[in-house]
Amino acid sequence: MAVIAGQQGIDLREPKGWRRTSNRIATFLMVLAFVLVIIPLGFVLFTVIAKGASIISWQFLTGQPIPPNVEPAGVGGLWPAVLGTIEITALATLFAVPLGILGAVYLNEYGGRGWLAALIGFMSDVMTGVPSIVMGLFIFSIWVLHFGYSGLAGAFALGCLMLPVVIRSTDEMLKLVPNSLREGSYALGATKARVTVTVVLPAAIGGIVSGALLAVARAAGETAPLLFTILTVTTANPNVFSGPTTSLPSQIFSNATQPYTGAQDRAWGAALTLIAICFILMIAARIVTARFSRYSR
Amino acid sequence: MEQPEQETVTNLPRTETATQEVPMPEPAALRRPDAAAQEPGPEDRVFETDKISIYYGSFRAVTDVTLSIYQNEITAFIGPSGCGKTTVLRTLNRMNDLIPGAHVEGDVRYRGASLYGKDVSPIAVRRRIGMVFQKPNPFPKSIYDNVAYGPRINGEHNKKKLDEIVEQSLRGAALWDEVKDRLGKSGLGLSGGQAQRLCIARTLAVEPDVVLMDEPCSALDPIATGRIEDLMQEIKSKYTIVIVTHNMQQATRVSDRTAFYSVLVNPESDTRTGVLVEYGRTQQIFEDPHDSRTQSYVTGRMG
């Protein structure tokens, strides 16, 4: 071993004792926590890919109708569910993301410490805790009972779920924008709206998009709120505004609970498709965000 | 004609030490032949404050500030930390409006008009009275867009004109040669001194009447500081500049007039209130201060 100790007993090694031990324990615990987090994620991905990859084909993604449960894999396709998921999630995003961002802008830039802002912030937090099935029942009672099942109703339910998530994440991102940027803009004679649109939002856009995406991904995978709002059908309904439709989570739910292997295979295929859609969405949003925030470093 | 040298706050008690002579070496920068050549008249007053007090909520941060700031001069605010220099500065372009609970008592006049009048828009005020902050705060935009930001929000969208303004402002801030080949790059990629000059260019781009500077060099090295001080001298023929500084050498180097602020501590409530102790020609403040507190401060015996 090399001698590290130098003149007059100078020793530059980390001192032995509790400090070194506690450092190692903490490092070990952090690595352990990371591994524990990654294990279930890895298993889920592995299982879904292993069981779903062989099912997926062009026919599976674009064919229709969704066959009866007793049919073996390879008959028909899941196009109605793919289309439904894309339509409903897109519509829900259209409702929730602009509204959520505007809400957060109000909370942060305009509401200040007023009672209205405090109330909205609190209610939004409460809304995060509402179970998704309750949100579905809510839309069922105020919309579906009067206008019938439709992709639109499903989008309302998903939008209600996304809204508080978008508000909270955007709010946190806006809080991170340094006040010095706002002051710099004000000092040039900008109005509050200008400051918000031209300085605050661009500075926070990366985080806002990330937060919105998490909300979208969560909504895309929701089953419960759709049970009472879109019904579940086997043929594609291109009209998102009227008539029952279906979605990937609904199909996973109805197929996975069947005793027939063909249906189970379709459920695995649908699961993999759903994960792939979310994955593509995430990557696309990252690229868009990188373009927006290319001046932030 | 009024003698602005005598604008010291007279209602504050002077102590005996004020009369004791302390020999002070005369800084070279103070030997300016034109120092007392022409006294500005009342028509050259850009700002006049009349016994203003500034509050944050119920807390009185600064009290009893009376001073006049003259056109095409550089006025320095000096004093120990917490004495309200920055607070007074931010009052001059209504920046304090952004802090909830902040308000001003007393009259602040800008070129004869009451700055805190009923129909006065802080937006319009800030378009004429720009501000450079202690920490360089370039926007997360390109260098070009940083400078063009002000003209754009004022409705200038002509590409050719904007190009012209950007070049002129960057030249004015002595930054053009360093950044002319990377105008499209992020303003956040500049060094501290460059970023601060970018912020000055951004302020000059809206062609303000007054530039307020809040310790603009406190985060910069001596070379960058020197550049900014040179810059202030160059632009003072076009603008009126008010600068807050902790650096007394800087005050003597750049300013025509100096206001010395201090803190009054109320031992009963343990509150600290800033007061304007003395205001006059920089040379007079540093060589012949009338108030003992000013003398202690400028000779380095206090704060």
Interface residues (C-beta under 8 A of the other chain):
Chain A: G112 R113 P178 S180 L181 R182 E183 G184 S185 Y186 A187 L188 G189 A190 T191 R194 T198 V199 P202 A203 S293 R294 Y295 S296 R297
Chain B: N93 M95 L98 P100 I123 A124 R126 R127 R128 G130 M131 F133 K135 N137 P138 F139 P140 K141 S142 D145 Y149 G150 I153 N154 S186 G187 L188 G189 C199 R202 T203 V206
